[in-house]
């Protein structure tokens, strides 16, 4: 399903496993779907210069980011035979081990969802203005950069 | 022309603010950058891209937009 207007992709805080499980449950009524694929981005407790990342505090240029998410969505629907797709990204503090990105794609057939999911996640990492402040256990910080 | 400037992440740490409105006579992004470099110590050494009206632009782009954002490296996901 295509949408004309950008949706708000952002959620305050971590994305819970209840929310993710419920999203899967809601697709039981869409019986043309034969395959789902899900990407979950989890905050990693990286060790940098002897200090351990305790959390990432996410901020974003929200208007532009939602527009970019919308563009990625439109281009994914053009490239791949998808029945539906959902993207959620956290804002604010997400502790190590918690989920900060949830991408969910569905299609009649499996091959499509593998390709589509990789395309979407890579585009999100490259094109969407989201910023992450890695907060160490001693509350000092360092700005994260995607590579 | 009055433009709204938006700063994010480590750029906002340098400018000590997330947003400001300024009156400019500059016409190119590169000229606006020179103005900001002289206004904010330390900005020049930072890595960032510029968006005008939500699209990335280059230094040679003409200033047309009401909203210009300085975006440090992306870290989504």
Backbone of each chain as ProteinMPNN parsed JSONL, in Angstrom:
{"seq_chain_A": "XXXXXXXXXXXXXXXXXXXXXXXXXXXXXXXXXXXXXXXXXXXXXXXXXXXXXXXXXXXXXXXXXXXXXXXXXXXXXXXXXXXXXXXXXXXXXXXXXXXXXXXXXXXXXXXXXXXXXXXXXXXXXXXXXXXXXXXXXXXXXXXXXXX", "coords_chain_A": {"N_chain_A": [[0.839, -1.206, 0.0], [0.585, 2.151, -0.884], [1.498, 5.357, 0.366], [0.564, 8.73, 0.321], [1.395, 10.918, 1.847], [4.209, 11.71, 3.981], [4.692, 9.532, 6.741], [4.938, 9.571, 10.347], [7.79, 8.166, 11.397], [9.114, 7.921, 13.732], [9.541, 6.85, 17.139], [9.277, 7.379, 20.602], [11.913, 6.498, 22.661], [12.995, 3.0, 23.289], [12.107, 0.292, 20.997], [9.679, -1.968, 21.722], [9.563, -5.554, 22.386], [6.984, -6.473, 22.554], [5.577, -4.664, 20.946], [6.689, -5.285, 18.472], [6.003, -7.984, 18.21], [3.231, -7.725, 18.18], [2.892, -6.336, 15.812], [3.51, -8.292, 13.954], [1.456, -10.1, 14.475], [-0.771, -8.593, 13.607], [-0.684, -8.907, 10.89], [-1.839, -11.272, 10.22], [-4.316, -11.265, 9.044], [-3.856, -10.53, 6.483], [-3.849, -12.323, 3.937], [-2.687, -12.724, 1.455], [-0.061, -12.562, 1.712], [3.023, -14.31, 1.713], [5.504, -14.33, 2.788], [7.42, -12.834, 5.304], [9.907, -10.448, 6.273], [12.209, -9.333, 8.665], [14.044, -6.68, 10.085], [15.973, -5.903, 12.871], [17.445, -3.368, 14.561], [19.873, -3.21, 17.014], [21.128, -1.693, 19.95], [24.524, -1.612, 20.475], [26.912, -2.571, 22.914], [29.493, -1.17, 22.547], [33.044, -1.095, 23.008], [35.043, 1.617, 23.51], [38.076, 3.181, 23.503], [38.605, 2.062, 26.029], [36.229, 2.519, 27.36], [32.788, 1.701, 27.942], [29.905, 1.599, 25.89], [26.834, 2.626, 27.098], [24.35, 3.428, 26.297], [22.479, 4.803, 23.516], [21.67, 8.056, 22.573], [19.253, 9.201, 20.581], [18.728, 11.667, 18.078], [17.048, 13.628, 15.552], [16.727, 15.218, 12.356], [13.773, 15.832, 12.007], [11.668, 16.459, 10.123], [12.936, 16.316, 7.607], [13.963, 13.741, 7.806], [11.65, 12.124, 7.994], [10.631, 12.624, 5.467], [12.677, 11.481, 3.918], [12.495, 8.794, 4.751], [10.02, 8.286, 3.666], [10.584, 8.595, 0.912], [12.335, 6.434, 0.565], [10.625, 4.361, 1.095], [8.746, 4.647, -1.017], [10.447, 4.145, -3.199], [11.223, 1.555, -2.665], [8.796, 0.182, -2.966], [8.478, 0.547, -5.682], [10.652, -0.862, -6.738], [10.423, -3.497, -5.766], [8.214, -6.318, -5.372], [6.171, -5.747, -3.125], [3.904, -6.385, -0.478], [3.356, -5.013, 1.869], [5.038, -2.589, 3.958], [6.81, -1.571, 6.885], [8.325, 0.87, 8.917], [10.071, 1.723, 11.834], [11.698, 3.962, 13.969], [13.739, 4.714, 16.753], [13.706, 7.578, 18.963], [15.498, 9.616, 21.312], [16.672, 8.169, 24.421], [18.137, 4.973, 24.14], [18.914, 2.012, 25.569], [21.881, -0.106, 25.701], [21.476, -3.21, 24.121], [18.794, -2.882, 23.704], [16.147, -2.312, 21.254], [16.412, -0.219, 18.416], [15.716, 0.212, 15.809], [13.244, -0.901, 13.602], [12.365, -2.71, 10.931], [10.056, -3.927, 8.642], [9.074, -6.037, 6.213], [6.826, -7.354, 3.744], [5.657, -9.84, 1.477], [4.206, -11.657, -1.309], [6.072, -13.644, -1.96], [9.211, -15.263, -1.004], [11.861, -14.556, -1.96], [11.883, -11.927, -2.706], [11.584, -10.464, -0.298], [14.001, -10.754, 1.044], [15.862, -9.339, -0.537], [14.641, -6.818, -0.636], [14.594, -5.966, 2.035], [17.317, -5.644, 2.686], [18.012, -3.625, 0.891], [16.404, -1.509, 1.861], [17.275, -1.126, 4.545], [19.987, -0.444, 4.168], [19.667, 1.947, 2.745], [18.406, 3.517, 4.668], [20.454, 3.766, 6.575], [22.302, 5.263, 5.076], [21.013, 7.592, 4.068], [19.243, 8.946, 5.796], [18.727, 11.612, 8.007], [19.595, 11.009, 10.948], [20.869, 11.172, 14.2], [23.304, 9.976, 16.506], [24.113, 9.864, 19.836], [26.562, 8.357, 21.557], [26.47, 7.174, 24.719], [28.545, 6.787, 27.42], [29.296, 4.58, 30.235], [30.214, 6.251, 32.246], [28.851, 8.547, 31.748], [30.056, 10.346, 29.974], [30.396, 11.239, 26.463], [30.289, 10.285, 22.932], [30.06, 10.967, 19.449], [28.227, 8.967, 17.261], [29.018, 7.391, 14.118], [27.804, 6.234, 11.072], [29.056, 3.553, 9.052]], "CA_chain_A": [[0.0, 0.0, 0.0], [1.374, 3.377, -0.951], [0.942, 6.513, 1.07], [0.945, 9.988, -0.331], [2.071, 11.831, 2.787], [5.125, 11.028, 4.901], [4.213, 9.184, 8.082], [5.974, 9.738, 11.367], [8.463, 6.887, 11.627], [9.807, 7.94, 15.022], [8.908, 6.479, 18.396], [10.109, 7.814, 21.725], [12.493, 5.389, 23.427], [13.223, 1.742, 22.57], [10.962, -0.402, 20.402], [9.521, -3.146, 22.585], [9.263, -6.82, 21.712], [5.516, -6.543, 22.469], [5.169, -3.886, 19.766], [7.126, -6.043, 17.3], [5.151, -9.179, 18.147], [1.881, -7.306, 17.818], [2.92, -5.991, 14.383], [3.447, -9.558, 13.213], [0.098, -10.614, 14.686], [-1.738, -7.825, 12.805], [-0.617, -9.306, 9.481], [-2.497, -12.566, 9.99], [-5.505, -11.073, 8.21], [-3.427, -10.249, 5.097], [-3.51, -13.702, 3.564], [-1.938, -12.814, 0.191], [1.36, -12.582, 2.087], [3.623, -15.63, 1.929], [6.811, -14.197, 3.43], [7.81, -11.6, 5.987], [11.296, -10.371, 6.701], [12.299, -8.303, 9.707], [15.363, -6.255, 10.561], [15.952, -5.223, 14.157], [18.723, -2.767, 14.928], [20.021, -3.255, 18.473], [22.249, -0.871, 20.422], [25.647, -2.467, 20.848], [27.746, -2.022, 24.0], [30.862, -1.07, 22.023], [34.08, -0.572, 23.897], [35.822, 2.63, 22.793], [39.117, 3.733, 24.386], [38.475, 1.525, 27.379], [34.94, 2.822, 27.985], [31.727, 0.901, 27.33], [28.678, 2.319, 25.545], [25.696, 2.202, 27.916], [23.102, 3.78, 25.607], [22.582, 5.828, 22.475], [20.597, 9.055, 22.605], [18.995, 9.538, 19.179], [17.988, 12.853, 17.659], [16.903, 13.604, 14.097], [16.1, 16.353, 11.655], [12.598, 14.983, 11.838], [10.913, 16.707, 8.886], [13.697, 15.759, 6.486], [14.078, 12.287, 8.002], [10.387, 11.479, 7.607], [10.568, 12.715, 4.005], [13.607, 10.471, 3.376], [11.876, 7.477, 4.977], [8.939, 8.203, 2.685], [11.203, 8.364, -0.408], [12.859, 5.063, 0.568], [9.44, 3.512, 1.02], [8.221, 4.722, -2.383], [11.351, 3.507, -4.139], [11.167, 0.106, -2.399], [7.575, -0.341, -3.601], [8.702, 0.52, -7.136], [11.649, -1.879, -7.101], [10.119, -4.849, -5.304], [6.787, -6.644, -5.277], [5.877, -5.828, -1.696], [2.509, -6.213, -0.062], [3.411, -3.87, 2.782], [6.279, -2.397, 4.707], [6.713, -0.696, 8.057], [9.613, 1.272, 9.487], [10.008, 2.489, 13.079], [13.033, 4.289, 14.494], [13.67, 5.357, 18.073], [14.315, 8.858, 19.338], [15.779, 9.617, 22.742], [17.641, 7.192, 24.945], [17.927, 3.533, 23.964], [20.024, 1.356, 26.27], [22.531, -1.237, 25.036], [20.638, -4.405, 24.165], [17.419, -2.559, 23.301], [15.95, -2.167, 19.805], [16.267, 1.179, 17.993], [15.183, 0.251, 14.435], [12.409, -2.061, 13.255], [11.909, -2.666, 9.531], [9.209, -5.104, 8.461], [8.566, -6.098, 4.83], [6.009, -8.53, 3.464], [5.454, -10.055, 0.045], [3.719, -13.023, -1.564], [7.159, -14.624, -2.139], [10.329, -15.045, -0.078], [13.094, -13.963, -2.49], [11.688, -10.476, -2.727], [11.737, -9.813, 1.009], [15.427, -10.702, 1.412], [16.478, -8.227, -1.271], [14.009, -5.546, -0.28], [14.981, -5.566, 3.385], [18.687, -5.134, 2.653], [17.966, -2.328, 0.201], [15.78, -0.493, 2.728], [18.134, -0.848, 5.715], [21.17, 0.285, 3.711], [19.236, 3.307, 2.397], [18.162, 4.235, 5.927], [21.762, 4.099, 7.167], [23.034, 6.235, 4.26], [20.292, 8.79, 3.602], [18.297, 9.565, 6.728], [19.446, 12.404, 9.01], [19.416, 10.631, 12.353], [22.163, 11.348, 14.875], [23.347, 9.134, 17.7], [25.13, 10.192, 20.843], [26.889, 7.173, 22.352], [26.704, 7.585, 26.104], [29.315, 5.775, 28.145], [28.833, 4.314, 31.606], [30.535, 7.392, 33.117], [28.029, 9.673, 31.245], [30.694, 11.095, 28.894], [29.796, 10.775, 25.208], [30.984, 10.364, 21.642], [29.022, 10.921, 18.415], [28.312, 7.765, 16.421], [29.018, 7.606, 12.671], [27.559, 5.011, 10.292], [30.058, 3.335, 8.008]], "C_chain_A": [[0.868, 1.247, 0.0], [0.678, 4.483, -0.167], [1.425, 7.76, 0.384], [1.776, 10.871, 0.594], [3.057, 11.072, 3.656], [4.465, 10.748, 6.25], [5.296, 9.544, 9.081], [6.535, 8.368, 11.739], [8.971, 6.779, 13.068], [8.912, 7.56, 16.195], [9.841, 6.91, 19.518], [10.608, 6.595, 22.499], [12.621, 4.113, 22.606], [11.93, 1.164, 21.993], [10.823, -1.742, 21.119], [9.239, -4.404, 21.784], [7.751, -7.037, 21.623], [5.021, -5.849, 21.206], [5.492, -4.677, 18.497], [6.235, -7.274, 17.116], [3.744, -8.848, 17.69], [1.794, -6.928, 16.338], [2.824, -7.258, 13.526], [2.019, -10.109, 13.28], [-0.915, -9.926, 13.767], [-1.736, -8.229, 11.34], [-1.296, -10.641, 9.19], [-3.726, -12.453, 9.097], [-5.139, -10.84, 6.742], [-2.923, -11.549, 4.474], [-2.908, -13.841, 2.165], [-0.438, -12.878, 0.472], [1.839, -14.013, 2.294], [4.934, -15.557, 2.671], [6.964, -12.822, 4.065], [9.318, -11.628, 6.177], [11.418, -9.162, 7.615], [13.754, -7.982, 10.012], [15.174, -5.532, 11.877], [17.344, -4.688, 14.433], [18.791, -2.702, 16.445], [21.239, -2.439, 18.883], [23.331, -1.78, 21.021], [26.481, -1.78, 21.932], [29.2, -2.002, 23.539], [31.823, -0.597, 23.108], [34.963, 0.368, 23.09], [36.777, 3.277, 23.791], [38.911, 3.313, 25.841], [37.158, 1.812, 28.081], [33.829, 2.094, 27.213], [30.478, 1.745, 27.082], [27.508, 1.749, 26.358], [24.378, 2.419, 27.191], [23.424, 4.685, 24.427], [21.378, 6.756, 22.607], [20.401, 9.543, 21.17], [18.254, 10.863, 19.037], [17.893, 12.786, 16.135], [16.431, 14.958, 13.607], [14.781, 15.76, 11.152], [11.847, 15.199, 10.527], [11.613, 16.072, 7.687], [13.77, 14.237, 6.59], [12.79, 11.579, 7.587], [10.19, 11.529, 6.094], [11.46, 11.649, 3.367], [13.056, 9.059, 3.573], [10.767, 7.249, 3.936], [9.494, 7.896, 1.285], [11.719, 6.924, -0.524], [11.708, 4.075, 0.392], [8.894, 3.47, -0.416], [9.135, 3.957, -3.341], [11.384, 1.991, -3.909], [9.922, -0.52, -3.035], [7.716, -0.396, -5.117], [9.607, -0.632, -7.544], [11.185, -3.301, -6.825], [8.608, -5.054, -5.205], [6.419, -6.857, -3.81], [4.387, -5.654, -1.436], [2.424, -5.051, 0.934], [4.776, -3.762, 3.432], [6.073, -1.386, 5.818], [8.113, -0.382, 8.557], [9.342, 2.063, 10.768], [11.425, 2.727, 13.568], [12.858, 5.017, 15.824], [14.23, 6.766, 18.06], [14.554, 8.801, 20.848], [16.66, 8.447, 23.133], [17.201, 5.745, 24.709], [19.146, 2.837, 24.568], [20.627, 0.228, 25.431], [21.658, -2.479, 25.211], [19.197, -4.149, 23.776], [17.359, -2.264, 21.796], [15.682, -0.7, 19.454], [15.713, 1.307, 16.572], [14.447, -1.049, 14.156], [11.915, -1.848, 11.832], [11.237, -3.993, 9.228], [8.671, -5.074, 7.03], [7.841, -7.414, 4.598], [5.703, -8.599, 1.978], [4.794, -11.418, -0.147], [4.86, -14.046, -1.535], [8.434, -14.239, -1.386], [11.508, -14.281, -0.669], [13.052, -12.445, -2.449], [12.017, -9.839, -1.37], [13.2, -9.767, 1.466], [16.09, -9.491, 0.755], [15.942, -6.886, -0.798], [14.503, -5.059, 1.082], [16.404, -4.99, 3.395], [18.735, -3.748, 2.005], [17.47, -1.225, 1.15], [16.707, -0.124, 3.895], [19.374, -0.055, 5.296], [20.815, 1.733, 3.359], [18.987, 4.138, 3.657], [19.493, 4.697, 6.526], [22.448, 5.244, 6.415], [22.329, 7.584, 4.132], [19.47, 9.541, 4.651], [19.048, 10.317, 7.841], [19.017, 12.1, 10.452], [20.799, 10.672, 12.985], [22.147, 10.583, 16.19], [24.48, 9.532, 18.617], [25.36, 8.953, 21.69], [27.261, 7.626, 23.751], [27.404, 6.457, 26.843], [28.796, 5.644, 29.572], [29.153, 5.467, 32.558], [29.852, 8.691, 32.654], [28.779, 10.623, 30.31], [30.113, 10.563, 27.582], [30.694, 10.947, 24.003], [29.893, 10.242, 20.579], [29.266, 9.742, 17.468], [28.281, 8.153, 14.94], [28.766, 6.276, 11.983], [28.665, 4.818, 9.265], [29.626, 2.234, 7.058]], "O_chain_A": [[1.788, 1.368, 0.809], [-0.547, 4.529, -0.058], [2.563, 7.832, -0.079], [2.746, 11.494, 0.164], [2.8, 9.929, 4.035], [3.782, 11.598, 6.819], [6.441, 9.793, 8.703], [5.843, 7.529, 12.317], [9.227, 5.681, 13.562], [7.727, 7.887, 16.247], [11.061, 6.814, 19.388], [9.815, 5.762, 22.937], [12.393, 4.115, 21.397], [10.826, 1.491, 22.429], [11.75, -2.552, 21.117], [8.744, -4.345, 20.658], [7.283, -7.716, 20.709], [4.166, -6.368, 20.489], [4.686, -4.737, 17.569], [5.775, -7.564, 16.012], [3.137, -9.587, 16.914], [0.775, -7.159, 15.686], [2.138, -7.279, 12.503], [1.453, -10.528, 12.27], [-1.803, -10.574, 13.215], [-2.685, -7.928, 10.616], [-1.325, -11.089, 8.044], [-4.132, -13.429, 8.467], [-5.993, -10.936, 5.862], [-1.725, -11.835, 4.484], [-2.642, -14.959, 1.725], [0.355, -13.205, -0.41], [1.179, -14.821, 2.947], [5.443, -16.575, 3.139], [6.677, -11.794, 3.451], [9.929, -12.695, 6.235], [10.817, -8.115, 7.377], [14.585, -8.875, 10.176], [14.32, -4.654, 11.994], [18.306, -5.45, 14.529], [17.872, -2.198, 17.09], [22.275, -2.498, 18.22], [23.087, -2.582, 21.923], [26.725, -0.575, 21.878], [30.038, -2.728, 24.075], [31.47, 0.184, 23.991], [35.563, -0.041, 22.096], [36.35, 3.848, 24.795], [39.033, 4.124, 26.759], [36.96, 1.421, 29.232], [33.92, 1.899, 26.001], [30.046, 2.506, 27.949], [27.23, 0.551, 26.312], [23.406, 1.7, 27.423], [24.509, 5.262, 24.351], [20.236, 6.313, 22.734], [21.268, 10.213, 20.61], [17.298, 11.146, 19.759], [18.577, 11.982, 15.501], [15.821, 15.734, 14.344], [14.69, 15.258, 10.031], [11.432, 14.234, 9.886], [10.994, 15.392, 6.869], [13.653, 13.532, 5.588], [12.834, 10.553, 6.908], [9.648, 10.594, 5.505], [11.064, 10.993, 2.403], [13.139, 8.225, 2.671], [10.613, 6.149, 3.404], [8.956, 7.056, 0.564], [11.567, 6.278, -1.561], [11.805, 3.098, -0.35], [8.617, 2.398, -0.956], [8.658, 3.209, -4.195], [11.556, 1.227, -4.859], [9.988, -1.622, -3.58], [7.147, -1.274, -5.766], [9.373, -1.295, -8.555], [11.52, -4.217, -7.577], [7.84, -4.116, -4.988], [6.362, -7.986, -3.322], [3.71, -4.868, -2.1], [1.527, -4.213, 0.847], [5.558, -4.712, 3.451], [5.264, -0.466, 5.702], [8.977, -1.257, 8.613], [8.495, 2.957, 10.79], [12.252, 1.815, 13.583], [11.948, 5.829, 15.991], [15.104, 7.103, 17.262], [13.901, 8.043, 21.566], [17.305, 7.82, 22.293], [16.079, 5.349, 25.024], [20.274, 3.052, 24.125], [19.962, -0.325, 24.555], [21.168, -2.761, 26.304], [18.446, -5.095, 23.539], [18.378, -2.003, 21.156], [14.861, -0.03, 20.08], [15.287, 2.39, 16.172], [14.944, -2.141, 14.429], [11.146, -0.926, 11.56], [11.783, -5.057, 9.521], [7.898, -4.183, 6.677], [8.189, -8.447, 5.171], [5.516, -7.582, 1.31], [4.82, -12.248, 0.762], [4.649, -15.189, -1.132], [8.707, -13.06, -1.159], [12.106, -13.45, 0.015], [14.055, -11.78, -2.19], [12.659, -8.79, -1.314], [13.596, -8.853, 2.189], [16.789, -8.719, 1.411], [16.699, -5.939, -0.588], [14.796, -3.876, 1.254], [16.662, -3.972, 4.037], [19.397, -2.833, 2.494], [18.058, -0.145, 1.221], [16.896, 1.056, 4.193], [19.77, 0.89, 5.978], [21.59, 2.645, 3.648], [19.319, 5.322, 3.702], [19.643, 5.85, 6.929], [23.095, 6.094, 7.028], [22.994, 8.619, 4.093], [19.046, 10.669, 4.402], [19.891, 9.742, 8.529], [18.218, 12.808, 11.065], [21.782, 10.255, 12.373], [21.138, 10.538, 16.893], [25.649, 9.536, 18.23], [24.483, 8.537, 22.448], [28.23, 8.36, 23.949], [26.923, 5.325, 26.886], [27.996, 6.446, 30.053], [28.462, 5.655, 33.559], [30.21, 9.784, 33.094], [28.201, 11.622, 29.882], [29.415, 9.55, 27.583], [31.706, 11.646, 24.041], [28.919, 9.513, 20.766], [30.367, 9.555, 16.949], [27.612, 9.111, 14.552], [29.441, 5.29, 12.278], [29.155, 5.782, 8.678], [30.348, 1.914, 6.114]]}, "seq_chain_B": "XXXXXXXXXXXXXXXXXXXXXXXXXXXXXXXXXXXXXXXXXXXXXXXXXXXXXXXXXXXXXXXXXXXXXXXXXXXXX", "coords_chain_B": {"N_chain_B": [[17.606, 38.614, 2.924], [15.842, 36.475, 5.125], [16.893, 33.67, 6.847], [16.258, 30.479, 8.338], [18.331, 28.733, 10.413], [19.351, 25.474, 11.174], [20.74, 23.344, 13.619], [22.405, 20.313, 14.393], [23.207, 17.512, 16.552], [26.663, 17.063, 16.995], [27.25, 19.468, 15.816], [25.442, 21.27, 16.88], [26.487, 21.311, 19.403], [28.745, 22.859, 19.016], [27.689, 25.32, 18.129], [26.119, 25.944, 20.224], [23.405, 26.119, 20.195], [20.239, 25.113, 18.824], [18.852, 26.189, 16.796], [18.463, 29.115, 14.788], [17.537, 32.375, 13.57], [18.672, 34.26, 10.887], [19.528, 37.308, 9.222], [20.586, 37.577, 5.968], [22.892, 38.579, 3.349], [24.231, 37.074, 1.667], [24.554, 34.907, -1.209], [25.257, 32.372, -2.003], [25.663, 28.99, -0.805], [28.311, 28.458, -0.017], [29.207, 30.991, 0.717], [27.582, 31.578, 2.867], [28.565, 29.653, 4.579], [31.167, 30.615, 5.104], [30.517, 32.848, 6.592], [29.368, 31.582, 8.831], [31.553, 30.122, 9.762], [33.184, 32.17, 10.667], [31.639, 33.08, 12.689], [31.314, 30.953, 14.465], [33.597, 29.417, 16.372], [35.583, 26.586, 15.751], [33.784, 25.299, 14.156], [34.628, 24.89, 11.565], [36.338, 22.711, 11.596], [34.677, 20.579, 11.812], [32.845, 17.756, 10.54], [30.336, 17.879, 8.21], [27.19, 17.885, 6.383], [25.078, 19.85, 4.197], [21.683, 20.772, 4.197], [19.093, 22.115, 2.268], [15.896, 23.253, 2.505], [15.18, 20.581, 3.135], [16.626, 18.989, 1.349], [19.783, 17.666, 0.358], [22.516, 19.825, -0.379], [25.166, 21.438, -2.33], [28.251, 23.327, -1.886], [28.203, 25.164, -3.928], [25.607, 25.712, -4.434], [22.837, 27.908, -4.886], [21.415, 30.045, -2.46], [18.171, 29.533, -1.629], [16.286, 28.811, -0.003], [14.127, 28.821, 2.885], [14.871, 27.394, 5.03], [17.768, 26.124, 6.336], [19.928, 23.501, 7.051], [22.519, 22.197, 9.115], [24.117, 19.242, 8.975], [25.53, 16.741, 10.822], [27.545, 13.642, 10.54], [25.502, 10.831, 9.617], [23.736, 8.537, 11.727], [21.8, 6.628, 11.899], [19.739, 3.791, 12.785]], "CA_chain_B": [[16.75, 37.447, 3.1], [15.943, 35.859, 6.456], [16.871, 32.207, 6.791], [16.311, 29.745, 9.6], [19.415, 27.76, 10.426], [19.15, 24.411, 12.166], [21.983, 22.643, 13.96], [22.126, 19.018, 15.02], [24.286, 16.687, 17.083], [27.89, 17.742, 17.425], [27.239, 20.844, 15.299], [24.724, 22.056, 17.89], [27.402, 21.495, 20.541], [29.641, 23.966, 18.671], [26.945, 26.585, 18.032], [25.438, 26.126, 21.517], [21.976, 26.318, 19.982], [19.733, 24.182, 17.815], [18.17, 26.914, 15.727], [18.482, 30.582, 14.851], [17.154, 33.059, 12.332], [19.577, 35.367, 10.604], [19.335, 38.091, 8.0], [21.833, 37.444, 5.198], [22.932, 39.113, 1.989], [24.947, 36.065, 0.89], [23.688, 34.238, -2.188], [25.651, 30.971, -2.179], [25.897, 28.227, 0.419], [29.714, 28.638, 0.396], [29.329, 32.298, 1.383], [26.943, 31.426, 4.172], [29.495, 28.874, 5.405], [32.23, 31.513, 5.564], [29.906, 33.647, 7.662], [29.203, 30.743, 10.027], [32.89, 29.794, 10.268], [33.712, 33.296, 11.439], [30.779, 33.261, 13.861], [31.452, 29.843, 15.408], [34.913, 28.78, 16.504], [35.538, 25.121, 15.821], [32.844, 24.729, 13.177], [35.351, 24.53, 10.34], [36.983, 21.397, 11.733], [33.641, 19.545, 11.924], [32.377, 17.105, 9.322], [28.87, 17.986, 8.089], [26.554, 18.162, 5.085], [24.081, 20.915, 4.326], [20.401, 20.559, 3.528], [18.256, 23.3, 2.071], [14.517, 22.765, 2.339], [15.14, 19.117, 3.306], [17.418, 18.264, 0.353], [21.209, 17.97, 0.469], [23.013, 20.753, -1.401], [26.62, 21.6, -2.326], [28.714, 24.689, -1.607], [27.93, 26.049, -5.07], [24.166, 25.911, -4.571], [22.316, 29.225, -4.517], [20.505, 30.012, -1.309], [16.813, 29.854, -2.06], [15.33, 28.272, 0.958], [13.903, 29.461, 4.163], [15.417, 26.569, 6.11], [19.057, 25.512, 5.999], [20.34, 22.692, 8.202], [23.876, 21.64, 9.124], [23.888, 17.872, 9.42], [26.728, 15.92, 11.056], [27.39, 12.296, 9.969], [24.273, 10.125, 10.003], [23.992, 7.382, 12.598], [20.517, 5.943, 12.076], [19.708, 2.338, 12.822]], "C_chain_B": [[16.944, 36.899, 4.521], [15.894, 34.341, 6.293], [16.871, 31.636, 8.212], [17.405, 28.699, 9.484], [19.148, 26.741, 11.519], [20.45, 23.653, 12.352], [21.644, 21.36, 14.71], [23.396, 18.397, 15.579], [25.492, 17.507, 17.492], [27.99, 19.158, 16.865], [26.532, 21.762, 16.311], [25.58, 22.259, 19.146], [28.345, 22.674, 20.282], [28.882, 25.303, 18.706], [26.236, 26.934, 19.351], [23.959, 26.472, 21.349], [21.526, 25.389, 18.867], [19.115, 24.904, 16.627], [18.378, 28.408, 15.905], [18.006, 31.143, 13.509], [18.143, 34.178, 12.104], [19.213, 36.028, 9.274], [20.643, 38.005, 7.225], [21.715, 38.161, 3.852], [23.675, 38.141, 1.071], [23.99, 35.343, -0.067], [24.032, 32.764, -2.398], [25.848, 30.297, -0.817], [27.334, 28.436, 0.92], [29.915, 29.959, 1.137], [28.693, 32.268, 2.778], [27.877, 30.673, 5.124], [30.616, 29.741, 5.945], [31.74, 32.369, 6.731], [29.818, 32.839, 8.959], [30.552, 30.346, 10.624], [33.454, 30.939, 11.103], [32.892, 33.512, 12.716], [31.032, 32.183, 14.929], [32.829, 29.2, 15.332], [34.748, 27.271, 16.519], [34.621, 24.489, 14.796], [33.579, 24.186, 11.955], [35.966, 23.13, 10.412], [35.964, 20.255, 11.798], [33.236, 19.033, 10.55], [30.851, 17.269, 9.271], [28.439, 18.192, 6.641], [25.511, 19.251, 5.317], [22.818, 20.542, 3.557], [19.677, 21.891, 3.426], [16.852, 22.807, 1.742], [14.446, 21.241, 2.221], [15.855, 18.32, 2.223], [18.888, 18.66, 0.518], [21.64, 18.871, -0.68], [24.542, 20.807, -1.322], [26.959, 23.066, -2.027], [28.334, 25.674, -2.707], [26.439, 26.33, -5.245], [23.774, 27.328, -4.145], [21.354, 29.078, -3.338], [19.113, 30.436, -1.778], [15.822, 29.584, -0.954], [15.218, 29.051, 2.223], [14.588, 28.693, 5.281], [16.677, 25.842, 5.647], [19.565, 24.79, 7.242], [21.761, 22.191, 8.029], [23.804, 20.267, 9.778], [25.205, 17.113, 9.604], [26.502, 14.503, 10.513], [26.159, 11.553, 10.518], [24.62, 8.873, 10.815], [22.712, 6.599, 12.866], [20.684, 4.437, 12.128], [20.636, 1.757, 13.849]], "O_chain_B": [[18.059, 36.866, 5.043], [14.973, 33.799, 5.681], [17.41, 32.231, 9.145], [17.4, 27.879, 8.566], [18.77, 27.089, 12.637], [21.165, 23.357, 11.395], [20.735, 21.319, 15.539], [24.505, 18.708, 15.146], [25.385, 18.494, 18.221], [28.748, 19.972, 17.394], [26.973, 22.883, 16.561], [25.421, 23.248, 19.861], [28.704, 23.402, 21.208], [29.379, 26.291, 19.247], [25.811, 28.07, 19.559], [23.339, 27.044, 22.245], [22.338, 24.932, 18.062], [18.882, 24.303, 15.578], [18.459, 28.906, 17.028], [18.066, 30.481, 12.473], [18.427, 34.959, 13.013], [18.678, 35.405, 8.356], [21.701, 38.325, 7.766], [20.628, 38.329, 3.297], [23.745, 38.347, -0.141], [22.801, 35.186, 0.212], [23.215, 31.995, -2.904], [26.157, 30.95, 0.18], [27.561, 28.576, 2.121], [30.705, 30.032, 2.078], [29.208, 32.856, 3.729], [27.975, 30.999, 6.307], [30.984, 29.623, 7.114], [32.449, 32.582, 7.714], [30.145, 33.333, 10.038], [30.688, 30.243, 11.843], [34.116, 30.715, 12.116], [33.392, 34.058, 13.699], [30.975, 32.454, 16.129], [33.172, 28.531, 14.357], [33.881, 26.739, 17.212], [34.669, 23.278, 14.581], [33.202, 23.161, 11.388], [36.093, 22.451, 9.393], [36.35, 19.087, 11.834], [33.274, 19.751, 9.551], [30.154, 16.843, 10.191], [29.225, 18.618, 5.795], [25.116, 19.537, 6.447], [22.877, 20.063, 2.425], [19.653, 22.682, 4.369], [16.66, 22.033, 0.804], [13.767, 20.689, 1.355], [15.714, 17.098, 2.17], [19.207, 19.82, 0.779], [21.188, 18.705, -1.813], [25.141, 20.295, -0.377], [26.077, 23.919, -1.93], [28.164, 26.866, -2.454], [26.055, 27.109, -6.117], [24.306, 27.871, -3.177], [20.593, 28.115, -3.245], [18.914, 31.551, -2.259], [14.687, 30.059, -0.968], [16.095, 29.835, 2.585], [14.86, 29.245, 6.347], [16.652, 25.057, 4.7], [19.63, 25.361, 8.331], [22.163, 21.806, 6.931], [23.479, 20.135, 10.958], [25.918, 16.873, 8.63], [25.398, 14.184, 10.072], [25.831, 11.636, 11.702], [25.658, 8.244, 10.608], [22.556, 5.984, 13.921], [21.639, 3.88, 11.588], [20.713, 0.537, 13.99]]}, "name": "protein", "num_of_chains": 2, "seq": "XXXXXXXXXXXXXXXXXXXXXXXXXXXXXXXXXXXXXXXXXXXXXXXXXXXXXXXXXXXXXXXXXXXXXXXXXXXXXXXXXXXXXXXXXXXXXXXXXXXXXXXXXXXXXXXXXXXXXXXXXXXXXXXXXXXXXXXXXXXXXXXXXXXXXXXXXXXXXXXXXXXXXXXXXXXXXXXXXXXXXXXXXXXXXXXXXXXXXXXXXXXXXXXXXXXXXXXXXXXXXXXX"}
